[in-house]
Amino acid sequence: MLPYNKNLDLTFEATNLRTIYLAGGCFWGTDAYMARVHGVAETESGYANGNVPLPVTYEEVYTDQTGYAEVVKVVYDTTRTSLAIVLDEFFSITNPTTLNKQAEDEGTRYRSGIYYIDEVDIPEIKAAISRVQTRFPEPVVTTIEPLANYQPAEAYHQDYLEKNPNGYCHVQF
């Protein structure tokens, strides 16, 4: 059973919100975990940075022929948390040294990545990569790229573990 999401009790002001897109393996667990990071106003499972035109389906992304990664759109409140904390939490549930793999999930769709929409985030992203690199002898292979394209995943993927508490998840809560 998932822990209660205390962010549901908070009110968020749109002027304080920022967005980052995180690829960390299967989006079901990443979504459920990131939604519980203090100050996260919203999460959404989706597909990002592929090499074929949108729209795409899960079945197409699953083939690894589209170049899309499973991502979670994370909208966070800058008065309650920071990008540094969001990224540190993200790295607490992923292995940034495995290429195209997280736990039992393998394929380019499961790559580790950070996709930004504002270049002002780049120094903080690089600082987070430097912090996490100190935990591993292997090089960090997490990609850092501007968000090129994004599409929300199908409705049945949204809040999947909330609806299916015993569903598959590589993330430990």
N, C-alpha and C positions, 0 to 999 in steps of 0.2 A: 504494500500500500504506500502511496506517495505521501510525503509530509504535506501538511497544510501550507498553502501559498499565502503568506501574510501580506503580500502586495495587493491582494484582492480587497484588503481593508483600507487601502490608501487612495487618496484623490491626487491626480496628477494634473499639472498645468502644462498646456501645450507649449508654452514659451520656454519651458525648462527641458524639453525632450530632445534627445539626439538618437541617431540610429547607426548601427553597425550590423554587418552580416557575417555570421560565423559558420564555417563548415567544420564539423567535428564528428564525422561518421554518420550513422543513422540519425536522422533529425528528430525522431520520436523522443529519445532520451535527452538529447541536447536541448530540445525545446522545453521539456518538463523541468529540467534542472535550471536552465537560465531564467525561466519564468519565476523561480523562487529566489533568485539573487535579489537581495534588498535593493529597492529602488528601480527595478525593472517594471515598466508600465505595461509592456506588451511584447509578446513573441508571436512569430508566425513561421511555420515550416514552408520551405519553398525550394526553388531551383535557381542557381546563379551561375553566371559566367560560362555559358556554353558557347558552342560554335555553330549552332544551327538556329534559324529564326524561331522565335516564340510564336504561338504557344507550343508546349511540349507536354507529354503525359508521363506519369511515373513509369509506365511500361517502356517508353522510349528512353528515358533517363537511365533506367536499370540496365540497358544494353551496353552502357559505357561508350556508345557511339556518338552521343550528342555533346560531350564535353562538359555537361552541367554537373555541378556538385550539389548534394543535398545540403541546404543551409538553413539557418535559423535567423530570421530578422529579429534583432533585439533592439527595442526602443527603451531607453533608460532615462531616468530623471537626474539631471546633473546636480540638483540640490540634495539628492539622497545618496548618490554613488558617483563613481567616475569611470571613465573608459579604462583606466588602469585596473580598477577592481573587477570590472566586467571581464576584461581579458585574463586576469589572474584566475578568476573562477572558471572561465572557459578552459584554460590550460590545466586546471585541477581535474578535469574529466576527460582529457584527451591525451594521446601520446603524440607530441608534435614531431617525433623522429621517425615515424613510420610513414612511408610513402604509399598513398592510396589504400590505407588500411587503418581501421580502428577496431580493436578487439577482434571479433570473428567476421566483421564486415570488410570485404575486399572489393576493390575496383576504384576507378578514377572518381566515381560519384561520391566516394567516402573519403576523399582527400581532406587534409587539414588546411583550412584557409581562412584568411581574414579579408573581407571585401569592404572597402570604405567608400563613402560618398562625399567626404570632405577631406581635402588634402591636409587640413590642419591636424587631423588625427594621426598622420604618418609618424611623427616623432614619438608619440605615446605607444603606437603599435610596435615600433622598433625597440623601444625600451622594454616592452613586455616580452618580446622575443629574446632580448638579452637576458632578462631575469630568468626566463624559463630555461635558456640554454645552460645556465649554471647547474641545473638539476640533472643533466644528461651528458654522458660522454660522447654520444653520437650527435651529429649535427641536426639542428632543427630544420625540418623541411616544409614547415607551414608556409603556404604562399601568402603574399601580401599584394593585393591588386585593387585597383579601383573597381567598383561595381560596374560591370559592363551591361549586364541585363539580369533581370530577376522576374520570376513568376511565382505567385503563391502555389503551394502544392494543393492537390485535390482536397475537398472538404473532409474526407475520411482520414486524412493524415493530420489534420489540425487537432491539437490537444489529444493526440492519440492515446497517450498513457493515462490521461484523465478519464477517458471513456473506456479504456481497456487496461485496468490497473495491473493485470498479470501479463501484459503484452511483453514481447521481447524488448530488452533494453541492455545496451552495453554500459550504461552509466549506473554507478552505485549511489544510492541516496542515503 
